[in-house]
Amino acid sequence: MDEEIKKSLEILRNGGTILYPTDTIWGIGCDAANEKAVEKIFQIKQRDDSKSMIILLANEGMLPAYINNVPEQAWELIECSDKPLTLVLQGARNVAKNLIASDGSIGIRITKDEFCKRLIERHRKPIVSTSANISGEQSPQNFSEIAETIKTNVDYVVDLRREEKDKKLPSQIIQLGEKGEIKILRK
């Protein structure tokens, strides 16, 4: 795993994209602060850049660096969640502008995956995570279902957990409003 983290870090730091396993489905990622790298992901996915992507953090302690005012409910949901959870929060900051939705929000997941945690800790900032598929197509549930066009268009494919065949699911998504409103976007 250490060698894969080292190779991935080199790609991220040079503005590249990676295809990597997460605590949910395989993701396409880059440095969340690099606007040109984020644009590459939109191109790989053939996705309209008005659709935002999420970022992964290594731990909840990183949240205040990327959200102006973290709502109290966010801390409670993170603490109570027993499965992967993406929170859509207002007041995004310190990330590439093309990651922030038009309403100023961003999706954030605290990863529980060991590879992702260690990669983000070593990178010292969040990474983008978006499903490894062409926009509008079915999200692959394991590495073998990822289209060749995705594999060949990223700058690096992480050589971990490729043989796993179990079906992975995307995270639950909950949006928190500035006044405490809670909206479940995906169960």
Stockholm file with secondary structure:
# STOCKHOLM 1.0

chainA/1-187         MDEEIKKSLEILRNGGTILYPTDTIWGIGCDAANEKAVEKIFQIKQRDDSKSMIILLANEGMLPAYINNVPEQAWELIECSDKPLTLVLQGARNVAKNLIASDGSIGIRITKDEFCKRLIERHRKPIVSTSANISGEQSPQNFSEIAETIKTNVDYVVDLRREEKDKKLPSQIIQLGEKGEIKILRK
#=GR chainA/1-187 SS CHHHHHHHHHHHHTTCCEEECCSSSCEEECBTTCHHHHHHHHHHHTCCTTSCCEEEESSGGGHHHHBSSCCHHHHHHHHHCSSCEEEEESCBCSSCGGGSCTTSCEEEEECCCHHHHHHHHHHTSCEEEEESSCTTSCCCSSGGGSCHHHHHHSSEECCSSTTCCSCCCCCEEEEECTTSCEEEEEC
#=GC SS_cons         CHHHHHHHHHHHHTTCCEEECCSSSCEEECBTTCHHHHHHHHHHHTCCTTSCCEEEESSGGGHHHHBSSCCHHHHHHHHHCSSCEEEEESCBCSSCGGGSCTTSCEEEEECCCHHHHHHHHHHTSCEEEEESSCTTSCCCSSGGGSCHHHHHHSSEECCSSTTCCSCCCCCEEEEECTTSCEEEEEC
//
